Each structure stands twice: as structure tokens, then as C-alpha cells.
Amino acid sequence: MADTIFYDGACALCHFWVRFVRKRAKGKFEFEPIGSPVWKDRLPTQFLKMDSIVLAQGTRFYAKSSAVCRILWQCGWFWASLGGLFWLMPRVFRDLLYDLVASLRYRL
């Protein structure tokens, strides 16, 4: 089963992110909007309540900033390095930053 990125299909910033990842990590991910049948079938219950990006890698699931870091690691050396630096931050701070951007995503 391929790694799948679940994203908010109504969000322009999320669509930008999908195009960004497709261009840099060619063929490494499948993409599904939140609420799709694949989303409902594949994700554990605790992730179905989220409206953030979720990365499904086999039987492991990552949300918010952890998903972003893991996705960046597949996008070439520059983006992988940036994702690695971001990963070094404590997750609570990464997720606060993620939540700040997410709260503004419909305005961006």
C-alpha cells in the first residue's frame, strides 16, 4: 500500500501543498481529501476526527507537523534538510506553529 497524504480538499493552501509535494516527490505519495471513502476506510478512529494533514505510511500514521516533516523528507535534499531542522524542534512547538498556519489557511 502506497504512502497516502490526506488533506483538506476545501483549502487552497492544502491544494498548493499537494501540488508542491507532487512536483518534488514524484510518485512517492497518493493523495486523498479528508472525507473521501479511502480516508474513512484507512484511518484509525482518532485520526478521523482531525481536520489536519495526515500521512499514512503502512500501518503508521502521522498528523500535523510530524506529517509535514516526514513528507518533506521525500522532497529532495533541501526540503529534507528543512524538514530535519523542523523535526529537531519539540513537537509541541512544531504543532503550535502548524496550528497557527492552519488557523489562517482559509485566509491565505
Secondary structure, DSSP 8 states (H G I E B T S, - for coil): ---EEEE-TT-HHHHHHHHHHHHHSTTT-EEEETTSHHHHHHS-HHHHT--S-EEEETTEEEEHHHHHHHHHTTS-HHHHHHHHHHHHS-HHHHHHHHHHHHHHTTT-
